[in-house]
């Protein structure tokens, strides 16, 4: 996997109102599939002004988050997605791909496309940072974690760990609740309680995980719920941080990328509802029938993928269909804690956690210009 992350700064500086060049329009349009080095010579004049410290911090945190997403989605794609030159790496694992397809026959295509999206996100954000005089994010020094040893996985170092996850599935009930919202202090139960009570693989760790069949299906089910768990996090993160930016173009960037995370989440919420009821014979992890008590019924049937209207800002207002949560205070640090609790970083170095916490603190410290005194 080729990941670019130069920390260099562009040197050309322009004044307010400088016309956009064709090249800068390409950056603004999001040609994220190209490497960041393709934009190394984009003059700062094209973007008119240098980023504020707060806007740069927000973009850097998001670029890091998208780099991490690209890393673990590539691992999913290597074993369960479409194998092609658009998303290189890996050769596929037929048994795992078949188990994942039990959630939907198009899962391999969806995994591939989600992977491709995340690569375009972090590449664009890093390129845009450089074009606005900011510092791109490079996580390559932290690529130290091992790959799966299962057939189909590329043997390279990783940033994230998909082999010992603790998956929070409270999004299932949160988006189906008609009277609760975490922004108002409510907590909700998980759809699969067992996933919060241990450390479970979402990809086969080796070919030994390909049998027995119920064990492999439980691994595929874990992946299916993990897909939605991660993407609902991005769904909330972008609108939360968008409330802290100062520059209208930076706001446009966040408002343009964030909704694609919501598209991902809605897709994966739908597919998770198809996860077969199964108990892993190796560890007792149980995936319940989500159409039966304590779930099921009108509000919890598995084919509901639109956010149920709930309370927002105050219970004095009528219920409304919304993304939740979108509270901005501590949003970046909260996202980092969420990913850490998920188990994605098990085995990472103290230096990695120091670096990510610094990015999160700086993003959370950002304030819009009209809020500064």
C-alpha positions, 0 to 999 in steps of 0.5 A: 500500500502506498501512503504519502504523507510529506510534512513539508510546507508550500512556500509560495504565498498569495493575497486575498482574492487571487483567482483560482487556477485550474490546478487548484480547482482540481484540488478543490474538486477532490481528486483524492485518488492521486498521491499527495505528491501530485499537489506539492507545487500547488501555490498557496495563492490558489487558496487565497489565504493561509489556514488558521491554526484551528482550521489546520488542527481540525483538518490534520485530525481528520486526515489522520482519522481517514488514514487510519480508516483507509488502513483497516478498510484495506485489510477488510478488502484484501480478504473480503472485497473486490480485488482489482488495481483500484484498491490494490493489495491482497488476493482475497479469501474465498471462505471469508468472502462467502461468510461476509456475503451472508449479510448481502450478496453485494458485500464484496463490492461495498467493502471495495468502494468504502475502502476506495472512498477512505483513501480518497478522503485522506489523500485529499485532506493532506493535499488540501492542507499543503495547498493552504500552507498547512502541514500534512499528516504522516502516520507511516512511522507508526506502521508497526502492527502485524497483518493477518496470516490468513490466505489473501492478506498482504504481508505488510505492517499495519496501523490498525488491528482488526483481530481483537476488537471490542465493538460498541453496537449501541448505534443500533438502538440510538438511531431507532430511539424516538425519545433518547439522544446521547447529546441530551445525556441518554445512554442506550443498550447495544444490539450485540452485548457480547461484542462489548465483553471481549476481544474478537476478530473481524477478519480471520487471523490465520487459515485456522479461523476458516473453520468451523463454519459458525466460527467463521460466520461469527467473524464475518458478523463481527465485521458487519457490525464493525463496519457500521460502528466505525462509519456512524462515528464519522457520521457524527465527527464531521458535523461536530468539528464543522461547528468549530471551523472559521474558513468557509472553504474549510467548512465546505470541505467538511460538509462535502466529505462528512455526508459520504460517511453517512452514506456508508453508515446507512449502507452498513446499518442495513447489512448488519441487520442481515447478520445470521443468528449464530453462536461462535463455538470457540468463544461463546459470542452470540449474535441474536435474532434482532427481530425478536425481543428485546428488540424487534417490533415497529421501531426495531425491525432490521430493515429500518435504516432511516434515523427515527425522529428524536429530541434535539437541543431541548425536549421542548422542541418537537422530535426531529430526524437527525444525526446524533450525537453532534455535540462539538465539545471534546468531539475529537478526543471523544472520537479517539477514545471511541476508536481506542476502546474499539481495540483498533490500536491494540499493540500500538506504541506509546508514541502513536497514542501521544501523537494522536492525543496531540492532534485531538487536543489541538482540534478540540481547541479550535474555535470559529473566528467569531467566537474568539475574544 
